[in-house]
């Protein structure tokens, strides 16, 4: 996102994210009482939900994530904060430096943002899966206080209601999508619960040249590991052999027919959630991003994934 788009988005940010102050994001970040010496701020591009600012002071570089709760996306900042702290304690994510209403400050990772092509490389995929497995296993050991659940089918139902209320152009499609989602939910059946990231887009993986990091815990919560695994596959375009490798590596044995059915249903649900997330953004977001194209891309991904469940 360029600076012009960044500030266009800001003009509508209060309505979208409930921000309690009308300061521009750079001033908002620089006003935090944690900087030492002279500090400078730069808008970070690439976001399609949040406004992020890189601040450099006399001793460190840090990322300031600006925004309050976003109810239409079930984002609650208390949950993001708790997950971010636990993820750092588990060695998965950079540390939390400071938080206050409307702002979360985390350590800056000097690394490269991953792409789908990166994560289709076997070595990178292995590092990413190891990090996800580490997160599922170890974050609960450090998690404090109340934490949300993340059940993709509830998210889809809530998105459908939001789209109906907002008179979305996608209203004619919703009944059919909800029927398909109900079938997928029955196919998934009973689940093992882990504390998942639930937003495994390639851009939420960073690599500093030595190791991989997982960032952005907006959607973190208790749910099925199959959602993270299916989301990773759908978002990166993994092929069938890579998916089989992921399932065997995660569960410690080659996937049987029952696991394949449940996994494919959750992968389709992950793609549907991403498509419907974008539909909601079409009517609620003022960020300078082509959500209509993003919706179309993920509806196509969903249809392809859904075809494998039949």
Protein Blocks (a to p, Z undefined) as FASTA:
>chain_A
ZZklmmmmmmmmmmmnopabfcdfklmmmmpckbgcjddddddehiakbccdddddfkbc
cdddeddddfknopafklmmmmmmmmmmnopaccdfbdcehiacddddddddddfklmmp
mklmmmmmmmmmmmmmmmmmmpgcjdddddfklmmmmmmmmmmmnopaklmmmmmmmmmm
mmmmmmnmpadddddfklacfklpccehjaccdehjllgccddfklmmmmmmmmnopafk
lmmmmmmmmnopacdfklmmmmmmmmmmmmmmmmmmmmmmmmmpccdcdfklmmmmmmmm
mmmmmmmmZZ
